[in-house]
Amino acid sequence: MSVAQHTLSQEAMALENKYGAQNYHPLPVVLSRGEGVYVWDVEGKQYFDFLSAYSSVNQGHCHPKIVNALTEQARKLTLTSRAFYNDKLGWYEKFTTQYFGYDKLLPINTGAEAVETAIKLCRKWAYEVKGIDMNDAEIVVCKNNFHGRTTTIISFSNDPVARKNFGPYTDGFIKIEYDNLQELEDVLSNNENVAGFLVEPIQGEAGVYVPSEDYLKKAKALCEKYNVLFIADEVQTGIARTGRLLASCGNCDCPTKSCEGTPEVKPDILILGKALSGGVYPVSAVLANNEVMNVIRPGNHGSTFGGNPLAAAVAVAALEVVRDEKLAENAERLGVIFRDAMNRYIETSTICKLVRGKGLLNAIVINDSEDSDTAWEICLRLRDNGLLAKPTHGNIIRFAPPLVMTEGQLMECVDIIIKTLKEFD
Ligand SMILES: *Cc1c(COP(=O)(O)O)cnc(C)c1O
């Protein structure tokens, strides 16, 4: 690295450190370009992106079809607010509700906003349809959840870093163990005020915890039994990431891996974000059938940017890419290959003891204490070797490359990962 080049990265990082709020701890690499599965830093070094902006860039960086939809729409009309109709929103809503099999969609911008929307929708349904007394509704959530960063959402987080000194907290949530049906049944059978069960089909931020085989199906059945809405936060797991269009699809074997309207589990409220736009623009959505969604009336909820024509155009293109390029099928196939290769290495490894995940949402568990910085050190070394990943909670490294990856590229990545881990064995 020459002195002049060194300066480019150093300068960009120094600017963020000096003028930006320090609410993140980025891996020291400064990116300036992306294409497909690759990103490049300001010095021109190429990397495999193994984070995909937390599964937002499932369609690959700067996908030409999505960027084209963005630029074409940007020249025509970007924002009207919902004070008026626009010619893209209804078209996007029709496309997306048919794509996922729901009556209606509520358009919003970020994942956290979509979760907030789902909470409000669930509560209003509880009072107006289920008949719970005013302000008594409870929503069941899981320990170690991650649903975003608003004050209400962090109120039911158990991550001290996300929570501490942000109180007072919002009431109305009951926390149970993830992947524990007995606890769910206990809480549902002992409490008539439960309105919803909010759950991640796989806990991503917590460290890619995949629940037991029939967990979601049985949890949904319990929700039906007690007239409680099953709310799936598929912001990270959705849009082909886990080898199905939605992780709620379970293990369906329909050829398109999109469960064609008969998923194993059909959430009453579906929360989408991240890859809904292919990482090009913030777009999120809440989907539900009329019985639930119709409790929302004019003025009850909204957002100035929610449902703007630019977002609508981008999201349709992003979903078309997922379907046309068969990204769910690719994620499923490559996921199996990835875990097989990692498992063969793990047999002889001392530093890595476990790989887990579904499709191309995977993680390895580093064999060191939770508060050691070994995972961080490994990520620095991966970066040096041309692959970008980030530790998540505990000593865990998440691996989530863009779903447009080829098998050849994946094998190159497996070589980099194993070579790097061996340096720590
Ligand atoms: C990322 C994420 C969110 C929050 O999305 P933002 O766009 O960052 O607000 C919510 N739920 C899950 C499961 C996520 O992974």
The ligand as an SDF file (V2000), in Angstrom:
LIG
                    3D

 15 15  0  0  0  0  0  0  0  0999 V2000
  -32.5180   -5.1530   10.3010 C   0  0  0  0  0  0  0  0  0  0  0  0
  -33.7040   -5.6750   11.0080 C   0  0  0  0  0  0  0  0  0  0  0  0
  -34.7310   -4.8170   11.4550 C   0  0  0  0  0  0  0  0  0  0  0  0
  -34.6150   -3.3180   11.3980 C   0  0  0  0  0  0  0  0  0  0  0  0
  -34.5030   -2.8100   10.1170 O   0  0  0  0  0  0  0  0  0  0  0  0
  -33.9890   -1.3030    9.9080 P   0  0  0  0  0  0  0  0  0  0  0  0
  -34.2040   -1.0520    8.4490 O   0  0  0  0  0  0  0  0  0  0  0  0
  -32.5440   -1.2910   10.3030 O   0  0  0  0  0  0  0  0  0  0  0  0
  -34.8070   -0.4220   10.7720 O   0  0  0  0  0  0  0  0  0  0  0  0
  -35.8570   -5.3800   12.0120 C   0  0  0  0  0  0  0  0  0  0  0  0
  -35.9770   -6.7190   12.1500 N   0  0  0  0  0  0  0  0  0  0  0  0
  -35.0110   -7.5680   11.7470 C   0  0  0  0  0  0  0  0  0  0  0  0
  -35.2150   -9.0360   11.9040 C   0  0  0  0  0  0  0  0  0  0  0  0
  -33.8300   -7.0780   11.1760 C   0  0  0  0  0  0  0  0  0  0  0  0
  -32.8690   -7.9280   10.8090 O   0  0  0  0  0  0  0  0  0  0  0  0
  1  2  1  0
  2  3  1  0
  2 14  2  0
  3  4  1  0
  3 10  2  0
  4  5  1  0
  5  6  1  0
  6  7  2  0
  6  8  1  0
  6  9  1  0
 10 11  1  0
 11 12  2  0
 12 13  1  0
 12 14  1  0
 14 15  1  0
M  END
$$$$
